[in-house]
Amino acid sequence: MSEFIKEESKENSEVASNPIKSLKNNLLKGMTLYTFPQYFLLVLIYYLMVNSILLTVFKDMKNVQSMIPRIAIEKNEEILALIHTWLPFIGLLGITLFVSGLFIGVLMHIPGFLGYRVFYNSSFGITIGPWLILSYIAYLIFTISQILFMFSIIISYLIIEGIKLLNKKLGISFG
């Protein structure tokens, strides 16, 4: 028992002395299959926002070389190419997971399938699909309006608030 306590206190002191390790451990503790797409979307929006700001300030990524090391620019271009390659697939995956989740959700209510544990997490596709679709939509907005991408969050908020106000005036309630 005392061996366990010593190991645990040693691990805690290592984490306390290394803030990056502490941050990583805290992030990974809270990450599940349900929250990962949300973090992915958040990181993607930040990344695209930084690129949008750089494009706005410098108009051309080639003019950034005086302030940012060449290797960082090359890695940024590689990441953007990777996003360009994989995000359409992630959007398609989000749509198929959402539709599959709907079908499995209906299937679990059929009398012959009630009570099986295999359907316990049937809402997974319904939960994760929209986040993957939103990631693809964020990417599409960035590709269409690179420089204006930084304003898309504000515009999205204004549209949502406008819809809420319109629904309130019309007396429509969704909850």
C-alpha atoms as an extended CHARMM CRD file, in Angstrom:
* protein
*
       175  EXT
         1         1  MET       CA              0.0000000000        0.0000000000        0.0000000000  PROA      1               0.0000000000
         2         2  SER       CA              2.7710000000        2.4570000000        0.8690000000  PROA      2               0.0000000000
         3         3  GLU       CA              4.4940000000        1.6120000000       -2.4520000000  PROA      3               0.0000000000
         4         4  PHE       CA              1.3630000000        2.7380000000       -4.2770000000  PROA      4               0.0000000000
         5         5  ILE       CA              1.2140000000        6.0060000000       -2.3160000000  PROA      5               0.0000000000
         6         6  LYS       CA              4.9100000000        6.6960000000       -3.0200000000  PROA      6               0.0000000000
         7         7  GLU       CA              4.4370000000        6.0500000000       -6.7570000000  PROA      7               0.0000000000
         8         8  GLU       CA              1.3520000000        8.2600000000       -6.8730000000  PROA      8               0.0000000000
         9         9  SER       CA              3.0450000000       11.1520000000       -5.0260000000  PROA      9               0.0000000000
        10        10  LYS       CA              6.1160000000       10.8120000000       -7.2890000000  PROA      10              0.0000000000
        11        11  GLU       CA              3.8740000000       10.9930000000      -10.3740000000  PROA      11              0.0000000000
        12        12  ASN       CA              2.0080000000       14.0190000000       -8.9780000000  PROA      12              0.0000000000
        13        13  SER       CA              5.2530000000       15.8700000000       -8.2110000000  PROA      13              0.0000000000
        14        14  GLU       CA              6.5420000000       15.1750000000      -11.7580000000  PROA      14              0.0000000000
        15        15  VAL       CA              3.3340000000       16.5470000000      -13.2320000000  PROA      15              0.0000000000
        16        16  ALA       CA              3.4440000000       19.6110000000      -10.9690000000  PROA      16              0.0000000000
        17        17  SER       CA              7.0170000000       20.3750000000      -12.0120000000  PROA      17              0.0000000000
        18        18  ASN       CA              6.1800000000       20.1000000000      -15.7190000000  PROA      18              0.0000000000
        19        19  PRO       CA              3.2470000000       22.3410000000      -16.6770000000  PROA      19              0.0000000000
        20        20  ILE       CA              3.0690000000       20.9810000000      -20.2480000000  PROA      20              0.0000000000
        21        21  LYS       CA              2.7240000000       17.4260000000      -18.9630000000  PROA      21              0.0000000000
        22        22  SER       CA              0.0880000000       18.6340000000      -16.5140000000  PROA      22              0.0000000000
        23        23  LEU       CA             -1.8780000000       20.3470000000      -19.2970000000  PROA      23              0.0000000000
        24        24  LYS       CA             -1.6490000000       17.2540000000      -21.5020000000  PROA      24              0.0000000000
        25        25  ASN       CA             -2.8260000000       14.9770000000      -18.6790000000  PROA      25              0.0000000000
        26        26  ASN       CA             -5.7740000000       17.2510000000      -17.8570000000  PROA      26              0.0000000000
        27        27  LEU       CA             -6.8250000000       17.5150000000      -21.5030000000  PROA      27              0.0000000000
        28        28  LEU       CA             -6.6030000000       13.7810000000      -22.0740000000  PROA      28              0.0000000000
        29        29  LYS       CA             -8.5550000000       12.9850000000      -18.9030000000  PROA      29              0.0000000000
        30        30  GLY       CA            -11.5670000000       14.9220000000      -20.1610000000  PROA      30              0.0000000000
        31        31  MET       CA            -11.3540000000       13.7020000000      -23.7500000000  PROA      31              0.0000000000
        32        32  THR       CA            -13.7920000000       11.0140000000      -24.8620000000  PROA      32              0.0000000000
        33        33  LEU       CA            -15.0570000000        9.8770000000      -28.2360000000  PROA      33              0.0000000000
        34        34  TYR       CA            -17.9210000000       12.3100000000      -27.7280000000  PROA      34              0.0000000000
        35        35  THR       CA            -15.7440000000       15.3480000000      -26.9020000000  PROA      35              0.0000000000
        36        36  PHE       CA            -12.8800000000       14.7170000000      -29.3430000000  PROA      36              0.0000000000
        37        37  PRO       CA            -14.7650000000       16.1230000000      -32.3880000000  PROA      37              0.0000000000
        38        38  GLN       CA            -15.6050000000       19.2420000000      -30.3750000000  PROA      38              0.0000000000
        39        39  TYR       CA            -11.9210000000       19.8020000000      -29.5380000000  PROA      39              0.0000000000
        40        40  PHE       CA            -11.0260000000       19.0370000000      -33.1560000000  PROA      40              0.0000000000
        41        41  LEU       CA            -13.4660000000       21.7080000000      -34.3660000000  PROA      41              0.0000000000
        42        42  LEU       CA            -12.1450000000       24.2230000000      -31.8410000000  PROA      42              0.0000000000
        43        43  VAL       CA             -8.5010000000       23.6250000000      -32.8320000000  PROA      43              0.0000000000
        44        44  LEU       CA             -9.4390000000       23.7300000000      -36.5260000000  PROA      44              0.0000000000
        45        45  ILE       CA            -11.2390000000       27.0630000000      -36.1240000000  PROA      45              0.0000000000
        46        46  TYR       CA             -8.2690000000       28.5360000000      -34.2470000000  PROA      46              0.0000000000
        47        47  TYR       CA             -5.8550000000       27.2670000000      -36.8910000000  PROA      47              0.0000000000
        48        48  LEU       CA             -7.9110000000       28.5850000000      -39.7950000000  PROA      48              0.0000000000
        49        49  MET       CA             -8.4280000000       31.8670000000      -37.9280000000  PROA      49              0.0000000000
        50        50  VAL       CA             -4.6590000000       32.3340000000      -37.5100000000  PROA      50              0.0000000000
        51        51  ASN       CA             -4.1650000000       31.6610000000      -41.2200000000  PROA      51              0.0000000000
        52        52  SER       CA             -6.9590000000       34.0990000000      -42.0570000000  PROA      52              0.0000000000
        53        53  ILE       CA             -5.3470000000       36.8100000000      -39.9330000000  PROA      53              0.0000000000
        54        54  LEU       CA             -1.9380000000       36.1710000000      -41.4960000000  PROA      54              0.0000000000
        55        55  LEU       CA             -3.4890000000       36.3800000000      -44.9680000000  PROA      55              0.0000000000
        56        56  THR       CA             -5.2240000000       39.6220000000      -44.0120000000  PROA      56              0.0000000000
        57        57  VAL       CA             -2.1200000000       41.2310000000      -42.5500000000  PROA      57              0.0000000000
        58        58  PHE       CA              0.3820000000       40.0400000000      -45.1410000000  PROA      58              0.0000000000
        59        59  LYS       CA             -1.9510000000       39.5280000000      -48.1700000000  PROA      59              0.0000000000
        60        60  ASP       CA              0.4240000000       36.8170000000      -49.3810000000  PROA      60              0.0000000000
        61        61  MET       CA              2.0960000000       34.1040000000      -47.3140000000  PROA      61              0.0000000000
        62        62  LYS       CA              5.3880000000       34.7560000000      -49.1600000000  PROA      62              0.0000000000
        63        63  ASN       CA              5.6970000000       38.1800000000      -47.4600000000  PROA      63              0.0000000000
        64        64  VAL       CA              5.6560000000       36.5440000000      -44.0190000000  PROA      64              0.0000000000
        65        65  GLN       CA              9.1500000000       35.1140000000      -44.4180000000  PROA      65              0.0000000000
        66        66  SER       CA             10.8100000000       38.0850000000      -42.7460000000  PROA      66              0.0000000000
        67        67  MET       CA              8.9440000000       37.4170000000      -39.4580000000  PROA      67              0.0000000000
        68        68  ILE       CA              8.2910000000       33.6790000000      -39.4670000000  PROA      68              0.0000000000
        69        69  PRO       CA             10.9570000000       31.0270000000      -40.0680000000  PROA      69              0.0000000000
        70        70  ARG       CA             10.8020000000       29.2940000000      -43.4470000000  PROA      70              0.0000000000
        71        71  ILE       CA             10.3070000000       25.8710000000      -41.8170000000  PROA      71              0.0000000000
        72        72  ALA       CA              7.1890000000       27.1470000000      -40.0130000000  PROA      72              0.0000000000
        73        73  ILE       CA              5.7390000000       28.4160000000      -43.2970000000  PROA      73              0.0000000000
        74        74  GLU       CA              6.4820000000       25.0700000000      -44.9680000000  PROA      74              0.0000000000
        75        75  LYS       CA              4.8540000000       23.1400000000      -42.0950000000  PROA      75              0.0000000000
        76        76  ASN       CA              1.8420000000       25.4570000000      -42.2500000000  PROA      76              0.0000000000
        77        77  GLU       CA              1.4700000000       24.7520000000      -45.9760000000  PROA      77              0.0000000000
        78        78  GLU       CA              1.7550000000       21.0030000000      -45.3020000000  PROA      78              0.0000000000
        79        79  ILE       CA             -0.9580000000       21.2000000000      -42.6340000000  PROA      79              0.0000000000
        80        80  LEU       CA             -3.2380000000       23.2050000000      -44.9290000000  PROA      80              0.0000000000
        81        81  ALA       CA             -2.6920000000       20.5970000000      -47.6760000000  PROA      81              0.0000000000
        82        82  LEU       CA             -3.5160000000       17.8430000000      -45.1780000000  PROA      82              0.0000000000
        83        83  ILE       CA             -6.6890000000       19.6680000000      -44.1350000000  PROA      83              0.0000000000
        84        84  HSD       CA             -7.6030000000       20.1540000000      -47.8020000000  PROA      84              0.0000000000
        85        85  THR       CA             -7.1090000000       16.4240000000      -48.4560000000  PROA      85              0.0000000000
        86        86  TRP       CA             -8.8790000000       14.9560000000      -45.4320000000  PROA      86              0.0000000000
        87        87  LEU       CA            -11.6390000000       17.3620000000      -44.3880000000  PROA      87              0.0000000000
        88        88  PRO       CA            -14.0300000000       16.4700000000      -47.2490000000  PROA      88              0.0000000000
        89        89  PHE       CA            -13.7830000000       12.8440000000      -46.0950000000  PROA      89              0.0000000000
        90        90  ILE       CA            -14.3940000000       13.9110000000      -42.4860000000  PROA      90              0.0000000000
        91        91  GLY       CA            -17.4990000000       15.8240000000      -43.6270000000  PROA      91              0.0000000000
        92        92  LEU       CA            -18.7660000000       12.7450000000      -45.4800000000  PROA      92              0.0000000000
        93        93  LEU       CA            -17.9810000000       10.6210000000      -42.4350000000  PROA      93              0.0000000000
        94        94  GLY       CA            -20.0020000000       13.0400000000      -40.2870000000  PROA      94              0.0000000000
        95        95  ILE       CA            -23.0140000000       12.7500000000      -42.5960000000  PROA      95              0.0000000000
        96        96  THR       CA            -22.8340000000        8.9390000000      -42.7100000000  PROA      96              0.0000000000
        97        97  LEU       CA            -22.3650000000        8.6560000000      -38.9430000000  PROA      97              0.0000000000
        98        98  PHE       CA            -25.3620000000       10.9140000000      -38.3350000000  PROA      98              0.0000000000
        99        99  VAL       CA            -27.6070000000        8.9750000000      -40.7420000000  PROA      99              0.0000000000
       100       100  SER       CA            -26.3580000000        5.6410000000      -39.3570000000  PROA      100             0.0000000000
       101       101  GLY       CA            -27.0310000000        6.8800000000      -35.8240000000  PROA      101             0.0000000000
       102       102  LEU       CA            -30.5980000000        7.7070000000      -36.8140000000  PROA      102             0.0000000000
       103       103  PHE       CA            -31.1170000000        4.2320000000      -38.2790000000  PROA      103             0.0000000000
       104       104  ILE       CA            -29.5810000000        2.4940000000      -35.2790000000  PROA      104             0.0000000000
       105       105  GLY       CA            -31.6220000000        4.7110000000      -32.9580000000  PROA      105             0.0000000000
       106       106  VAL       CA            -34.7970000000        3.5830000000      -34.7070000000  PROA      106             0.0000000000
       107       107  LEU       CA            -33.6090000000       -0.0290000000      -34.7400000000  PROA      107             0.0000000000
       108       108  MET       CA            -33.0740000000       -0.0830000000      -30.9850000000  PROA      108             0.0000000000
       109       109  HSD       CA            -36.7860000000        0.6780000000      -30.4600000000  PROA      109             0.0000000000
       110       110  ILE       CA            -37.9540000000       -2.3400000000      -32.4410000000  PROA      110             0.0000000000
       111       111  PRO       CA            -39.2950000000       -4.8840000000      -29.9120000000  PROA      111             0.0000000000
       112       112  GLY       CA            -36.8930000000       -7.6760000000      -30.8910000000  PROA      112             0.0000000000
       113       113  PHE       CA            -33.8470000000       -5.4820000000      -30.2520000000  PROA      113             0.0000000000
       114       114  LEU       CA            -34.8770000000       -3.9260000000      -26.9340000000  PROA      114             0.0000000000
       115       115  GLY       CA            -32.4890000000       -4.4870000000      -24.0560000000  PROA      115             0.0000000000
       116       116  TYR       CA            -29.3670000000       -5.4580000000      -26.0260000000  PROA      116             0.0000000000
       117       117  ARG       CA            -26.2330000000       -3.7100000000      -24.6780000000  PROA      117             0.0000000000
       118       118  VAL       CA            -24.8220000000       -3.3970000000      -28.1820000000  PROA      118             0.0000000000
       119       119  PHE       CA            -27.2720000000       -0.5310000000      -28.7590000000  PROA      119             0.0000000000
       120       120  TYR       CA            -26.3500000000        1.2260000000      -25.4960000000  PROA      120             0.0000000000
       121       121  ASN       CA            -24.3030000000        3.9030000000      -27.3190000000  PROA      121             0.0000000000
       122       122  SER       CA            -26.4860000000        4.0350000000      -30.4130000000  PROA      122             0.0000000000
       123       123  SER       CA            -26.6660000000        7.8270000000      -30.2390000000  PROA      123             0.0000000000
       124       124  PHE       CA            -22.9190000000        8.0540000000      -30.9070000000  PROA      124             0.0000000000
       125       125  GLY       CA            -23.3840000000        8.8220000000      -34.6100000000  PROA      125             0.0000000000
       126       126  ILE       CA            -26.1100000000       11.3570000000      -33.8930000000  PROA      126             0.0000000000
       127       127  THR       CA            -23.8640000000       13.0950000000      -31.3640000000  PROA      127             0.0000000000
       128       128  ILE       CA            -20.5440000000       13.0190000000      -33.2340000000  PROA      128             0.0000000000
       129       129  GLY       CA            -21.8410000000       13.5080000000      -36.8070000000  PROA      129             0.0000000000
       130       130  PRO       CA            -22.8540000000       17.1810000000      -36.5180000000  PROA      130             0.0000000000
       131       131  TRP       CA            -19.4660000000       18.1450000000      -35.0320000000  PROA      131             0.0000000000
       132       132  LEU       CA            -17.6600000000       16.5400000000      -37.9800000000  PROA      132             0.0000000000
       133       133  ILE       CA            -20.0620000000       18.2280000000      -40.4020000000  PROA      133             0.0000000000
       134       134  LEU       CA            -19.4290000000       21.5900000000      -38.6880000000  PROA      134             0.0000000000
       135       135  SER       CA            -15.6760000000       21.0080000000      -39.0930000000  PROA      135             0.0000000000
       136       136  TYR       CA            -16.1710000000       20.5450000000      -42.8210000000  PROA      136             0.0000000000
       137       137  ILE       CA            -18.4070000000       23.6400000000      -43.0010000000  PROA      137             0.0000000000
       138       138  ALA       CA            -15.7240000000       25.6980000000      -41.2020000000  PROA      138             0.0000000000
       139       139  TYR       CA            -13.1980000000       24.4680000000      -43.7590000000  PROA      139             0.0000000000
       140       140  LEU       CA            -15.5500000000       25.3650000000      -46.6430000000  PROA      140             0.0000000000
       141       141  ILE       CA            -16.0760000000       28.8660000000      -45.2600000000  PROA      141             0.0000000000
       142       142  PHE       CA            -12.3030000000       29.2780000000      -44.9970000000  PROA      142             0.0000000000
       143       143  THR       CA            -11.7070000000       28.1340000000      -48.5840000000  PROA      143             0.0000000000
       144       144  ILE       CA            -14.4440000000       30.4150000000      -49.9400000000  PROA      144             0.0000000000
       145       145  SER       CA            -13.4910000000       33.5330000000      -47.9770000000  PROA      145             0.0000000000
       146       146  GLN       CA            -10.0040000000       33.1030000000      -46.5470000000  PROA      146             0.0000000000
       147       147  ILE       CA             -9.4790000000       36.6910000000      -45.4980000000  PROA      147             0.0000000000
       148       148  LEU       CA            -13.0470000000       37.1000000000      -44.2180000000  PROA      148             0.0000000000
       149       149  PHE       CA            -12.9780000000       33.8400000000      -42.2250000000  PROA      149             0.0000000000
       150       150  MET       CA            -12.1730000000       35.7050000000      -39.0200000000  PROA      150             0.0000000000
       151       151  PHE       CA            -15.5500000000       37.4540000000      -39.3040000000  PROA      151             0.0000000000
       152       152  SER       CA            -17.4850000000       34.2260000000      -39.9180000000  PROA      152             0.0000000000
       153       153  ILE       CA            -17.7940000000       33.4980000000      -36.1820000000  PROA      153             0.0000000000
       154       154  ILE       CA            -19.3550000000       36.9140000000      -35.5550000000  PROA      154             0.0000000000
       155       155  ILE       CA            -21.6090000000       36.5780000000      -38.6070000000  PROA      155             0.0000000000
       156       156  SER       CA            -22.6950000000       33.0730000000      -37.4870000000  PROA      156             0.0000000000
       157       157  TYR       CA            -23.5180000000       34.4000000000      -34.0270000000  PROA      157             0.0000000000
       158       158  LEU       CA            -25.5550000000       37.2670000000      -35.4840000000  PROA      158             0.0000000000
       159       159  ILE       CA            -27.4760000000       34.8730000000      -37.7570000000  PROA      159             0.0000000000
       160       160  ILE       CA            -28.2690000000       32.5310000000      -34.8450000000  PROA      160             0.0000000000
       161       161  GLU       CA            -29.3980000000       35.4180000000      -32.6510000000  PROA      161             0.0000000000
       162       162  GLY       CA            -31.4790000000       36.7720000000      -35.5370000000  PROA      162             0.0000000000
       163       163  ILE       CA            -33.1910000000       33.3880000000      -35.9410000000  PROA      163             0.0000000000
       164       164  LYS       CA            -33.8550000000       33.2410000000      -32.1960000000  PROA      164             0.0000000000
       165       165  LEU       CA            -35.3500000000       36.7510000000      -32.2760000000  PROA      165             0.0000000000
       166       166  LEU       CA            -37.4820000000       35.8900000000      -35.3080000000  PROA      166             0.0000000000
       167       167  ASN       CA            -38.7100000000       32.7040000000      -33.6190000000  PROA      167             0.0000000000
       168       168  LYS       CA            -39.5550000000       34.6730000000      -30.4750000000  PROA      168             0.0000000000
       169       169  LYS       CA            -41.5190000000       37.2640000000      -32.4660000000  PROA      169             0.0000000000
       170       170  LEU       CA            -43.3520000000       34.5140000000      -34.3660000000  PROA      170             0.0000000000
       171       171  GLY       CA            -44.0110000000       32.5810000000      -31.1500000000  PROA      171             0.0000000000
       172       172  ILE       CA            -42.1100000000       29.4950000000      -32.2830000000  PROA      172             0.0000000000
       173       173  SER       CA            -40.5120000000       27.4360000000      -29.5030000000  PROA      173             0.0000000000
       174       174  PHE       CA            -38.1650000000       24.4620000000      -29.8780000000  PROA      174             0.0000000000
       175       175  GLY       CA            -37.7400000000       23.4190000000      -26.3010000000  PROA      175             0.0000000000
